[in-house]
Amino acid sequence: MSDTPLKRILIDTLRRTGPLTFERYMALCLYHPDYGYYLNGRERTGAQGDYFTSSDLHPVFARLMARQAAEMWQLMGHPKPFTWVEMGSGRGLYACDFICWSELTLPEFASALDYIAIEPGTLQQQRVQGRLNAAGLASKVRVLGNLEELSPVRGCFFSNELVDAFPVSVVTRTQGHLKEIYVTAHGEELQEKLGPISDPAVAAYVAHYSHDLEEGQRVEVNRQALMWMKSVAAKLAAGFVITIDFGDMARPLFTPDRPRGTLLAYHGHTATEDFFVAPGETDLTAHVNFSALIDAGRMEGLEYAGFTTQEKFLMALGESNQFSDVYDPGQTEMHMLQARLKLKTLISPEGMGNTFKVLVQSRGVPGDKLTGLKFARQEAGEEGAL
């Protein structure tokens, strides 16, 4: 096990306080103010990071989303401003691609656009701001640390690979009873141990979404995702919420086919189930239960608009112009080929296209007719998706 500054802090804490729930351990690993994975300023995505996001692959991801945003703006009656809130802006690649393409191809929409990038942590905010400065876009984006800094808006809240990074509780069934996973110190190492359910809300979540949990099977409980959805809904006066992440509806997600659950650790583009390797320098992530997000949204007045795969969503958005958005002016044939290959990665059912799902919710405006949901309507419709 790799020694890290956070590991030393964790072991000292565990010796003083006793075991921590896995949810609390994961929160410290990811969001410790000095050494947390998402706050320590290290490169997380791209070739130098631990994983690739859709924005890392090619600007066409942001370009197609900009087209969907412009359609939303039209459906809402062309409000000015139309606020696009990107939650978890990472390196700022998506923001730059989205704004530049909007100004080039969608000038009327761009003139109404109020772009807000939310990224926790001073170091990460500085990284985003630096990229915006280099692109000459600093005056066109507000960089905030959290949703609380934002007044209610008309527009869209967008996230890509955000919810999977929220801390989760881990629950299993043993000898017919629900038990929760805790983390403890054994000498100079970290290890897990079983303990009682820490909060009745954890057991209630399992009972609702995975009531037929088998002996030894593990599931994750993402209570923070429910609180996040409540916060997002409170800040949306009218418009949409788009959540893109890997996961599924509860029924296909929590099955005996995943006896160890979906929790994984990522380090150097390698996935592992060793969650105690290099704390603070390793990403911890769990698949998103979209059923819970839909339920949480409905409780706060958000309507379900549609649920589909990234493949179908992007295919629908690119269909009208045969994905010409993937090309840049003056590209060579070789560069065009490379662009098509990257697009294929984004939409391939064997890759990101089927792994990543897209949930659309709305308030005060019908969202079920959005172009991005076209194939979802044709193949499944709302009842089939749920």
C-alpha positions in Angstrom: 0.0 0.0 0.0 1.4 3.4 -1.0 2.0 5.8 1.9 0.4 9.2 1.4 0.0 12.2 3.7 -3.7 11.4 4.0 -3.1 7.8 4.9 -1.1 8.9 7.9 -3.9 11.3 9.0 -6.5 8.5 8.5 -4.6 6.0 10.6 -4.0 8.6 13.4 -7.7 9.5 13.3 -8.9 5.9 13.4 -6.7 5.1 16.4 -8.3 8.0 18.3 -11.9 7.6 17.2 -12.3 4.0 16.2 -13.8 2.8 12.9 -15.3 5.2 10.3 -18.1 4.4 8.0 -16.9 3.8 4.4 -18.9 6.9 3.4 -16.9 9.0 5.8 -13.6 7.4 4.7 -14.5 8.0 1.0 -15.4 11.6 1.8 -12.0 12.2 3.3 -10.2 10.5 0.5 -11.9 12.6 -2.1 -12.6 15.9 -0.3 -10.1 16.4 2.5 -9.4 20.1 2.3 -5.6 19.6 1.9 -5.1 16.1 0.6 -8.4 15.0 -0.9 -8.3 13.7 -4.5 -10.6 16.4 -5.8 -9.1 19.3 -3.9 -5.3 18.8 -3.9 -4.8 20.2 -7.4 -3.4 17.1 -9.0 -4.2 16.3 -12.7 -7.2 13.9 -12.6 -8.2 13.4 -16.2 -6.5 13.0 -19.6 -3.2 11.2 -20.4 -1.5 12.6 -17.2 -4.5 11.7 -15.0 -6.3 8.6 -13.9 -9.2 8.4 -16.4 -10.6 10.1 -19.5 -13.8 12.0 -19.7 -15.8 12.6 -22.9 -14.5 16.2 -22.9 -10.9 14.9 -23.0 -11.5 12.9 -26.1 -12.9 15.5 -28.5 -14.6 18.9 -28.6 -17.6 17.4 -30.5 -19.0 16.3 -27.1 -19.4 19.9 -26.0 -20.4 21.0 -29.5 -23.4 18.7 -29.6 -24.3 19.6 -26.1 -24.3 23.3 -27.1 -26.8 22.4 -29.9 -29.0 20.8 -27.3 -28.6 23.9 -25.0 -29.7 26.2 -27.9 -32.8 24.1 -28.4 -33.6 24.3 -24.7 -33.2 28.1 -24.9 -35.7 28.2 -27.8 -38.2 26.0 -26.0 -38.0 28.4 -23.0 -38.9 31.4 -25.2 -35.3 32.7 -25.7 -34.7 34.0 -22.1 -31.8 36.4 -21.6 -29.8 35.4 -19.8 -30.0 31.6 -20.3 -27.7 30.2 -17.6 -25.7 27.1 -18.2 -24.3 25.7 -15.0 -21.6 23.1 -15.4 -21.1 21.3 -12.1 -17.7 19.7 -11.8 -15.8 21.6 -14.5 -12.6 19.7 -14.2 -9.9 21.2 -16.4 -12.2 23.7 -18.1 -12.0 21.9 -21.5 -15.7 21.5 -21.8 -16.5 25.2 -21.0 -14.0 26.4 -23.6 -15.3 24.1 -26.3 -19.0 24.9 -25.5 -18.6 28.6 -25.6 -16.3 28.8 -28.6 -18.5 26.6 -30.7 -21.6 28.5 -29.6 -20.1 31.8 -30.6 -19.0 30.4 -34.0 -22.2 28.5 -35.0 -25.0 29.7 -32.6 -24.4 33.5 -32.2 -27.9 34.4 -31.1 -27.8 31.7 -28.4 -24.2 32.7 -27.4 -25.4 36.3 -26.9 -27.9 35.1 -24.3 -25.5 32.6 -22.6 -24.5 33.1 -19.0 -22.0 30.4 -18.3 -21.2 29.3 -14.7 -18.5 26.7 -13.9 -18.7 25.1 -10.4 -15.5 23.5 -9.1 -14.7 23.0 -5.4 -11.2 23.8 -4.2 -9.0 26.8 -4.7 -6.4 24.9 -6.7 -8.9 23.4 -9.1 -10.7 26.8 -9.6 -7.3 28.4 -10.4 -6.7 25.7 -13.0 -10.1 26.3 -14.7 -9.5 30.0 -14.6 -6.1 29.6 -16.1 -7.5 27.7 -19.1 -10.2 30.3 -19.5 -7.6 33.1 -19.4 -5.5 31.4 -22.0 -8.5 31.0 -24.3 -9.6 34.6 -23.9 -12.8 33.5 -22.2 -12.3 34.7 -18.6 -14.9 37.4 -18.9 -17.5 35.0 -20.2 -17.5 32.5 -17.4 -18.1 32.8 -13.6 -16.2 30.2 -11.6 -17.8 29.3 -8.3 -17.0 26.9 -5.5 -20.4 25.5 -4.8 -24.1 25.8 -5.6 -24.8 27.9 -2.5 -23.1 30.9 -4.1 -25.7 30.9 -6.9 -29.1 32.6 -7.1 -32.0 30.7 -8.8 -31.6 30.7 -12.5 -33.4 30.0 -15.8 -31.4 27.6 -17.9 -29.8 24.3 -17.4 -27.7 22.5 -14.7 -25.3 20.1 -16.4 -23.0 17.5 -15.0 -20.8 14.9 -16.6 -19.2 12.3 -14.3 -20.0 14.2 -11.1 -22.5 12.1 -9.2 -20.3 8.9 -9.3 -17.7 10.8 -7.2 -20.1 11.4 -4.3 -19.2 9.4 -1.1 -21.3 6.3 -0.7 -22.1 3.9 2.2 -21.5 0.2 1.4 -24.1 -2.3 2.7 -24.1 -6.1 2.6 -26.3 -8.9 3.9 -24.7 -11.4 6.3 -26.6 -14.1 8.2 -29.8 -12.6 7.0 -29.1 -9.1 8.4 -28.0 -5.9 6.8 -24.5 -4.8 7.8 -22.5 -1.7 6.8 -18.8 -1.6 5.8 -16.5 0.4 8.1 -12.8 1.3 7.8 -10.4 0.6 10.6 -6.6 0.7 11.2 -4.7 -2.5 11.6 -1.1 -1.7 12.5 0.0 0.7 9.8 -2.6 -0.4 7.3 -6.2 0.3 6.5 -8.8 -2.4 6.3 -12.5 -2.9 6.3 -14.8 -4.5 8.9 -18.5 -5.1 9.3 -20.6 -3.1 11.6 -24.2 -2.0 12.3 -26.1 0.2 9.9 -25.1 3.7 10.8 -28.3 5.5 10.0 -31.9 4.3 9.4 -31.9 6.2 6.1 -29.2 3.9 4.8 -31.4 0.8 5.5 -34.4 2.5 4.1 -32.6 3.2 0.8 -31.6 -0.4 0.5 -35.1 -1.6 1.3 -36.5 0.7 -1.4 -34.0 0.1 -4.2 -32.5 -3.3 -3.5 -34.9 -5.1 -1.2 -34.0 -8.6 -2.4 -30.3 -8.2 -1.5 -28.7 -11.7 -1.4 -26.4 -13.1 1.2 -23.0 -11.6 0.8 -24.0 -9.2 -1.9 -22.9 -5.6 -1.6 -24.7 -2.4 -2.7 -23.8 1.3 -2.5 -26.0 3.9 -1.0 -25.4 7.4 -2.3 -27.3 9.7 0.0 -25.3 12.7 -1.0 -26.7 12.4 -4.5 -30.2 12.9 -3.1 -29.1 16.0 -1.2 -27.3 17.3 -4.3 -30.5 16.9 -6.4 -32.4 18.8 -3.8 -29.9 21.6 -4.0 -30.0 21.7 -7.8 -33.8 21.8 -7.8 -33.8 24.7 -5.4 -31.6 26.7 -7.7 -33.6 26.0 -10.9 -36.3 28.6 -11.4 -37.2 27.1 -14.8 -35.4 24.9 -17.3 -33.5 21.6 -17.3 -31.1 19.3 -15.5 -28.9 17.0 -17.5 -27.0 14.4 -15.6 -24.5 12.2 -17.6 -22.7 9.4 -15.7 -22.1 5.7 -15.7 -24.9 3.8 -13.9 -28.4 2.7 -14.5 -31.9 2.4 -13.1 -32.1 0.6 -9.8 -33.4 -2.7 -11.1 -30.6 -3.5 -13.5 -28.0 -1.9 -11.3 -28.5 -3.7 -8.1 -28.4 -7.4 -9.2 -26.7 -10.6 -8.0 -24.6 -10.3 -11.1 -22.6 -7.6 -9.2 -22.0 -9.4 -5.9 -19.3 -6.8 -5.0 -21.4 -3.8 -6.0 -20.0 -1.2 -8.4 -17.4 0.6 -6.3 -14.0 0.9 -8.0 -10.7 2.7 -7.4 -8.9 4.4 -10.3 -5.2 5.2 -10.3 -3.1 5.7 -13.4 -5.9 4.5 -15.8 -6.1 1.2 -13.9 -9.2 0.1 -12.1 -9.0 -2.0 -8.9 -11.2 -3.1 -6.0 -8.4 -2.2 -3.5 -9.9 1.0 -2.0 -7.0 1.6 0.4 -4.3 2.2 -2.2 -2.7 5.7 -2.0 -5.6 7.5 -0.2 -6.0 11.0 -1.6 -4.2 10.1 -4.8 -6.7 7.5 -6.0 -10.2 8.1 -7.3 -13.0 6.2 -5.7 -16.3 5.9 -7.7 -19.5 4.0 -7.7 -22.2 3.7 -10.4 -25.1 6.1 -10.2 -28.6 4.9 -9.3 -30.6 7.1 -11.7 -33.9 5.9 -10.2 -33.0 7.6 -6.9 -32.2 10.8 -8.8 -35.5 10.8 -10.6 -37.3 10.2 -7.3 -35.4 12.9 -5.5 -36.1 15.3 -8.3 -39.8 14.6 -8.3 -39.9 15.3 -4.6 -38.6 18.8 -5.4 -40.8 19.5 -8.3 -38.6 18.4 -11.2 -40.4 16.4 -13.9 -38.8 13.4 -15.6 -38.2 14.2 -19.3 -36.2 11.1 -20.4 -33.4 8.6 -19.9 -31.2 7.2 -22.5 -27.6 6.2 -23.3 -24.9 8.6 -24.3 -24.8 6.8 -27.7 -28.5 7.5 -28.5 -28.3 11.0 -27.1 -25.3 12.1 -29.2 -26.5 10.2 -32.2 -29.8 12.1 -32.1 -28.0 15.4 -31.8 -25.6 14.7 -34.6 -28.0 13.1 -37.1 -29.3 16.3 -38.8 -25.9 17.4 -40.1 -24.3 13.9 -40.2 -21.9 14.8 -37.4 -20.2 17.6 -39.3 -19.5 19.2 -36.0 -16.7 16.8 -35.4 -14.5 18.5 -38.0 -12.5 21.7 -37.8 -12.0 24.1 -40.7 -8.9 23.2 -42.8 -8.4 19.8 -41.3 -6.3 17.3 -43.2 -7.8 13.9 -44.2 -5.7 12.3 -41.4 -7.0 14.7 -38.8 -10.5 14.1 -40.0 -10.0 10.3 -39.6 -8.7 10.8 -36.1 -11.7 12.9 -35.3 -14.1 10.2 -36.5 -12.3 7.6 -34.4 -12.7 9.7 -31.3 -16.3 10.3 -32.1 -16.7 6.5 -32.4 -15.3 6.1 -28.9 -17.9 8.5 -27.6 -20.8 6.7 -29.1 -19.7 3.1 -29.4 -22.1 0.7 -27.6 -19.0 -1.3 -26.5 -17.4 1.7 -24.9 -18.6 5.0 -23.5 -21.7 5.1 -25.6 -23.6 2.4 -23.6 -21.7 2.7 -20.3 -22.7 6.3 -19.8 -26.4 7.2 -19.4 -28.2 10.6 -19.8 -31.0 11.7 -17.5 -33.0 14.8 -18.4 -35.3 16.5 -15.9 -37.2 19.8 -16.2 -39.1 22.5 -14.4 -41.7 24.7 -16.0 -41.0 23.6 -19.6 -41.7 20.3 -21.4 -38.5 18.4 -21.9 -39.7 15.2 -23.4 -39.5 16.5 -27.0 -35.8 17.4 -26.9 -33.8 16.2 -29.9 -31.3 14.4 -27.7 -34.2 12.1 -26.5 -35.4 11.3 -29.9 -34.2 7.7 -30.1 -35.2 7.1 -26.5 -38.8 8.0 -27.4 -38.8 5.8 -30.5 -37.3 2.7 -28.8 -38.6 2.8 -25.3 -40.6 5.8 -24.3 -40.9 6.9 -20.7 -42.4 3.8 -19.4 -39.9 1.5 -21.1 -37.0 3.6 -19.8 -38.2 3.3 -16.2 
